[in-house]
């Protein structure tokens, strides 16, 4: 799992609540037969205050692990995610309505994605995504948004998500976006750059407009996607 590039397709009903959720540690439960991938993730995030990784051996072990660790997101891993795969896991959102359920796969089929999104899944993560974006993608879904990588939009018959003027952020805007990624609030950013909080809000609105973001979490994900931060 050397590379992972996230994008998204929907927004939470309360962006401020979404960002607050995104600042909290994410407790993820992963079920994947690829033990190397699981070991890499556990090693990468071991001791991290931002993301806690736990595992379950099989889908049938999920109920036991949910009781033990109380995750806020469950990732079901596949090599190729097909309609047959979707049939195995489509019941999970109804079984765990308080937990976000997502797929992590190397390849995906159109009908499989559509059926899972219809069933209430939080989204799909491709195993080719950069590790640096992995946490952002998880928090995006935990915050209540549906996450679908741009690479598979053509499979779904949709246009790619817009990324507007991403290379035209000023140095100050890139600095602010980096501070947003670190979890700083507007007043903290204002103190850091020695400007009024109202001015910081104007900078953030400018960042959103230029890269096509609707909220802080989306701005971070898109900023990472186009290499700004």
C-alpha positions as CSV (number, residue, x, y, z in Angstrom):
1,X,0.0,0.0,0.0
2,X,2.5,2.6,-1.1
3,X,0.2,5.1,-2.7
4,X,-3.6,6.1,-1.9
5,X,-5.2,9.4,-3.5
6,X,-8.6,10.4,-1.9
7,X,-11.4,12.4,-3.3
8,X,-15.1,12.6,-2.1
9,X,-18.6,13.1,-3.4
10,X,-20.8,14.4,-0.7
11,X,-21.0,16.9,2.3
12,X,-22.1,16.5,5.9
13,X,-25.2,18.4,7.0
14,X,-23.2,20.2,9.7
15,X,-19.7,21.2,8.5
16,X,-18.6,22.5,11.9
17,X,-19.6,19.2,13.6
18,X,-17.8,17.4,10.8
19,X,-14.6,19.2,11.4
20,X,-14.9,18.6,15.2
21,X,-15.3,14.9,14.5
22,X,-12.3,15.0,12.2
23,X,-10.1,16.2,15.0
24,X,-10.9,13.3,17.2
25,X,-8.8,10.1,17.1
26,X,-10.2,7.5,14.7
27,X,-10.6,4.0,15.9
28,X,-10.6,1.7,12.8
29,X,-11.2,-2.0,12.6
30,X,-9.8,-3.7,9.4
31,X,-10.7,-7.1,8.0
32,X,-8.4,-8.1,5.2
33,X,-6.9,-11.4,4.1
34,X,-3.8,-9.5,3.0
35,X,-1.8,-9.8,6.2
36,X,1.1,-7.8,4.8
37,X,-1.2,-4.8,4.3
38,X,-2.7,-5.1,7.7
39,X,0.8,-5.4,9.3
40,X,2.0,-2.3,7.4
41,X,-0.9,-0.3,8.6
42,X,-0.5,-1.4,12.2
43,X,3.2,-0.6,12.1
44,X,2.7,2.7,10.4
45,X,0.1,4.0,12.9
46,X,1.3,2.2,16.1
47,X,1.3,4.7,18.9
48,X,-0.3,7.3,16.8
49,X,-2.8,9.5,18.7
50,X,-4.6,10.2,15.4
51,X,-5.5,6.7,14.3
52,X,-5.9,3.4,16.2
53,X,-5.8,0.3,14.0
54,X,-7.3,-3.0,15.1
55,X,-8.0,-6.1,13.1
56,X,-10.4,-9.0,12.8
57,X,-9.5,-12.2,11.1
58,X,-12.7,-12.6,9.1
59,X,-16.1,-10.9,8.6
60,X,-17.6,-13.4,11.1
61,X,-15.3,-12.1,13.8
62,X,-16.5,-8.5,13.4
63,X,-19.2,-8.8,16.2
64,X,-16.6,-9.9,18.8
65,X,-14.1,-7.2,17.8
66,X,-16.8,-4.5,17.8
67,X,-17.7,-5.4,21.4
68,X,-14.0,-5.4,22.4
69,X,-12.8,-2.2,20.7
70,X,-15.9,-0.1,19.8
71,X,-14.6,1.2,16.4
72,X,-16.1,4.2,14.7
73,X,-15.2,2.8,11.2
74,X,-14.9,-0.7,9.8
75,X,-12.8,-1.3,6.7
76,X,-13.6,-4.5,4.8
77,X,-10.6,-5.4,2.5
78,X,-10.7,-7.2,-0.9
79,X,-8.3,-7.7,-3.7
80,X,-11.1,-7.2,-6.3
81,X,-14.4,-5.9,-5.0
82,X,-17.2,-7.5,-7.1
83,X,-21.0,-7.9,-6.9
84,X,-20.3,-11.2,-5.1
85,X,-18.1,-9.5,-2.6
86,X,-20.8,-6.8,-2.1
87,X,-23.4,-9.5,-1.3
88,X,-21.2,-10.7,1.5
89,X,-21.0,-7.3,3.3
90,X,-24.1,-5.4,2.3
91,X,-25.8,-6.2,5.6
92,X,-23.2,-4.5,7.7
93,X,-24.5,-0.9,7.7
94,X,-27.9,-2.1,9.0
95,X,-26.2,-4.3,11.5
96,X,-24.0,-1.5,12.8
97,X,-25.9,1.8,12.2
98,X,-23.6,3.8,14.6
99,X,-20.4,2.7,12.8
100,X,-19.2,3.8,9.4
101,X,-18.6,0.9,7.0
102,X,-16.2,1.2,4.1
103,X,-14.5,-1.0,1.5
104,X,-10.7,-1.0,0.9
105,X,-9.8,-2.7,-2.4
106,X,-7.3,-2.9,-5.2
107,X,-9.9,-3.0,-7.9
108,X,-13.6,-2.4,-7.9
109,X,-16.7,-3.1,-10.1
110,X,-19.3,-0.5,-10.8
111,X,-22.3,-2.5,-9.6
112,X,-20.6,-3.5,-6.4
113,X,-19.9,0.1,-5.5
114,X,-23.4,1.3,-6.3
115,X,-25.0,-1.5,-4.3
116,X,-22.9,-0.8,-1.3
117,X,-23.4,3.0,-1.4
118,X,-27.2,2.3,-1.6
119,X,-26.9,0.0,1.4
120,X,-25.4,2.8,3.4
121,X,-21.6,2.3,3.1
122,X,-19.4,5.3,3.8
123,X,-17.3,4.8,0.7
124,X,-14.4,3.0,-1.0
125,X,-10.7,3.4,-0.5
126,X,-8.3,2.2,-3.1
127,X,-5.1,0.4,-1.9
128,X,-3.1,2.6,-4.3
129,X,-3.8,5.7,-2.1
130,X,-0.7,7.3,-0.5
131,X,-0.4,6.5,3.2
132,X,-0.2,10.2,4.1
133,X,-3.8,10.6,2.9
134,X,-5.1,7.4,4.6
135,X,-6.0,9.1,7.9
136,X,-7.7,12.0,6.1
137,X,-9.8,9.6,4.1
138,X,-10.9,7.7,7.2
139,X,-11.7,10.9,9.1
140,X,-13.7,12.2,6.0
141,X,-16.0,9.2,6.3
142,X,-16.2,9.2,10.1
143,X,-17.3,12.9,9.8
144,X,-20.3,11.7,7.9
145,X,-19.3,12.1,4.2
146,X,-19.3,9.6,1.4
147,X,-15.9,9.0,0.0
148,X,-15.3,7.8,-3.6
149,X,-11.9,8.1,-5.3
150,X,-11.8,10.2,-8.4
151,X,-10.2,7.3,-10.3
152,X,-13.4,5.3,-10.2
153,X,-15.8,8.1,-11.1
154,X,-15.7,7.1,-14.7
155,X,-16.8,3.6,-13.7
156,X,-19.8,5.1,-12.0
157,X,-20.6,7.2,-15.1
158,X,-19.9,10.5,-13.3
159,X,-17.7,13.4,-14.1
160,X,-14.5,13.9,-12.0
161,X,-14.8,16.1,-8.9
162,X,-13.6,19.6,-9.6
163,X,-10.2,20.8,-8.4
164,X,-10.1,24.5,-9.2
165,X,-7.0,26.5,-9.6
166,X,-5.2,24.3,-7.1
167,X,-1.8,25.6,-8.2
168,X,-2.7,29.2,-7.6
169,X,-2.9,29.2,-3.8
170,X,-0.7,31.9,-2.3
171,X,2.2,30.9,0.0
172,X,0.1,32.2,3.0
173,X,-2.9,30.1,1.9
174,X,-0.8,27.0,1.6
175,X,0.5,27.7,5.1
176,X,-3.0,28.1,6.4
177,X,-4.1,24.9,4.7
178,X,-1.2,23.1,6.4
179,X,-2.3,24.4,9.8
180,X,-5.9,23.3,9.0
181,X,-4.5,19.8,8.4
182,X,-2.8,19.9,11.8
183,X,-6.1,20.6,13.4
184,X,-5.7,24.2,14.4
185,X,-8.8,26.4,14.9
186,X,-9.3,29.7,13.2
187,X,-8.3,31.7,16.3
188,X,-5.1,29.6,16.7
189,X,-4.2,30.2,13.0
190,X,-4.9,33.9,13.5
191,X,-2.4,34.0,16.4
192,X,0.2,32.1,14.4
193,X,0.1,34.3,11.4
194,X,-0.6,37.5,13.4
195,X,-3.8,38.5,11.6
196,X,-7.4,38.9,12.7
197,X,-9.6,35.9,12.9
198,X,-11.9,37.5,10.3
199,X,-9.0,37.7,7.9
200,X,-8.2,34.1,8.4
201,X,-11.8,33.2,7.6
202,X,-11.4,35.2,4.3
203,X,-8.3,33.3,3.5
204,X,-10.0,30.0,4.2
205,X,-13.0,30.9,1.9
206,X,-10.4,31.8,-0.8
207,X,-8.8,28.3,-0.4
208,X,-12.1,26.6,-0.6
209,X,-13.0,28.5,-3.8
210,X,-9.7,27.9,-5.5
211,X,-9.5,24.1,-4.9
212,X,-13.2,23.4,-5.1
213,X,-13.7,22.4,-1.4
214,X,-16.8,22.8,0.7
215,X,-15.4,22.4,4.2
216,X,-12.1,22.0,6.1
217,X,-11.9,18.2,5.8
218,X,-12.5,18.3,2.1
219,X,-9.9,21.1,1.7
220,X,-7.3,18.9,3.4
221,X,-8.1,15.9,1.3
222,X,-8.0,17.9,-1.9
223,X,-4.9,19.7,-0.9
224,X,-3.1,16.4,-0.4
225,X,-4.5,15.0,-3.6
226,X,-3.0,17.8,-5.7
227,X,0.2,18.0,-3.8
228,X,-0.2,21.4,-2.1
229,X,0.5,20.0,1.4
